[in-house]
Amino acid sequence: MAENLNKEMLLEDLMEDRFGRYSKYIIQDRALPDARDGVKPVQRRILYAMYHDGNTFDKAYRKSAKTVGLVIGNYHPHGDSSVYEAMVRMSQTWKMNVPLIDMQGNNGSIDDDPAAAMRYTEARLSAFAQHLCNDIDEETVSFTYNFDDTTLEPTVLPAGFPQLLVNGSTGIAAGYATNIPPHNVTEIIDATIHRLKQPACTTEELMDIVAGPDFPTGGIVQGEEGIKDYFTTGKGRVVIRSKVEVKETKAMKQLIITEIPYEVIKANLVRKIDDIRLNKSLDGLLDVRDESDRNGLRVVVDIRKDADETLITNYLYKNTDLQVYYNANMVAIIGKRPEQVGLIRLLDAFIDHRKDVVLKRSQYRYNKMEDRVHILEGLIKAVSILDEIIALIRLSKDKKEAMDRLVEAFEFTLRQADAIVSLRLYRLTSTDIVELKEEFALLINEMEFLKTVIEEPTMLRRVMIGELTEVKKQFGYPRRSHIEKEVSEIVIDKMSLIPSERVFVTISQDGYLKRVSMRSKIASEGNLTGLKENDRLLGMIECDTLDTLICITDKGNYAYLPVYQIEEGKFKDIGTHLSQWVKMEGVEKLIKAFVFKDFDTYGWIVTVSKKGFIKKTLAKDWVLQRNSKVSMAMNLQPKDEIVASCIAYEHDSIAIVSEQGYVSYYSLDQVPEVSTRSKGVKAANLASGDALASATIINDQSDYVILLTQKGLSKRIRVSDLTKTNRPVKGELIAKKVKSNPQIVQFILSGKVYSQFDVVDTTLKTFAFKDVSIMAKDVTFSNALPLSTKALFVPTIEEVLLKDAPVVIESSEHVEMMTLDID
């Protein structure tokens, strides 16, 4: 004994052995249902305990605590809460198509409210569950000892109907999980009867009877292919959609939700819809409220009268549990092993079990009747020799001697002799003799019928069909879930969900953005917008939430960001960094931003690099389908960076300035149109140590150019004074060099005399072109503007105009080019 106790085992072998035992227990005796009676062990024990204790549908309710105590005391050595929870679930009409427990009191709700404590509720078997337990006392199923060997419990219930398919099941075991949807009891019984009559029928034939799952909460089930998959293989996916009706009133429209998907918690669904309303994720939602009562489920969503109800419904389908996917995974215990099974396999498992039950019941009843007939034969025979029997009994000392004398004298059997001596004399009246003979005749007829059932498969099948038909008559109901063949595709125009609203957007060079309401902007008039320390303002613009931002960075990348995605803040806030929406690698500075209403415009974004390259790319080529990370705007050489970017249209020219003050001015027709990933062409011939600083577009709105230096000096020159050349050139020097006070040009901008530009000094200052002195090209810069050396020009955010592409008109004589502007 000591050696056995000290046996050494490898940890791996020990764990494998123990986990193997645990897994087997969980799979066979806890989490998965038996395909024959359709219940898990805890459910079977609850049902049997109530049936055995007489707690049936035709009796008074009993305290749930009494049943729970009975179950854990005799059959299920686990926590009382797990037993009570299983008991409650079997009583919930929103979980079970036909409840197995009839509970009185608070048994929870579809809002996931907990049931009252077991001491407050009362329960009994439902009439439906009675058909699971009927005939259990007639040796129809095998019994085994309970956990402490003090009593017996059934290993399976007789099950008068396919419970597993009717009410479904869900559970998670070790390595296995099951998720069997509930089905309509009428359809399942009809399919069982058809299978009994046609054992070789196909799944397609059964699908003509069983349309698909039928959930107690109703709803619309979509996906005939998914239904066929799980009917055939045991695994498939369908869509469950809420039933939504549209009602229109004088003031608004209403979405009336009367059915929701199976196992969806209604309160959570209502809360999610209300969150969408509060967060303004969807324009048009006014209110949502739960109007459900004892008459049924009803959730009302109020929407604006001019709102698109189809769009809103589709959005709610996609973003809430108004529509869910149901993944059927039909795993059940068959032959003490878990199997993934389809509809036919489950029906066959039930049919085989039911045949065995009916045969055993018939044999049990036949044996009982045979025993009774044998006794009746002895009683009837005893009537004809009654006087002799009485005399013989009077001469006997006790019952045993009387029985022995009857067997010896009249050739009765011991069973007959026992019945005779135990018989009361009043039973031997003429009336009772007639009753004995009638009973004898009835028993003989019944035995002949039972013998036929036992020996003839046709009669056995007829009995099973008759009993199933009675269950269908008693518990059948119309289908609750509507089946649709195809899964409806949810098409949502994302932009139509965004409320069109005028807002104010600010962008900083370090990449901080914010969207400000017009009210907040007006209230902050005259104040500087919030900026991080050492950051500078890139620009501000009034635009629409439906517009799109293109932000160019110095590292040759660009970000594509719809305005509605930018978080709303106050004008004095710093804002949120661009990386919140668009992934960026390393530190990148923003050098320009553009607002697009529509990318279908005949315009180009022009980019210029520090080392002297230029490119132009058509607006529509900047559109991104996925904007989760930055994309390439210009293929830069090592240590190069973008210094300027601008929007250009047909017939525009460009003026590019270097840090040393050389301006190259030429038509953009000389710059080829390329993709965003191109490096472009040479923009200017730079002197040694020089670099490009800035660029501006020259068009019919450009009478002057202004140059700003890093020291806050400025200069205005007439465009007509600039020399227009071809690309590339070194350009002309537009300011006299002063060796004692060298100036580095930082910006060049173009406009008319009253055009305005912003500079951030201690405050945001706005100047007009007329504020800058007009000077000749051969003189140095002036300090006409009251700016410090720390003043910084604000590049502004440009709004892109809609331009049609040139229309080519061909004739026999000439080809004419026309450009149409759309304001």
Summary of the structure (lengths in Angstrom):
residues: 823
radius of gyration: 44.8
end to end distance: 99.8
largest distance: 158.2
contacts: 2651
relative contact order: 0.06
helix: 33%
strand: 26%
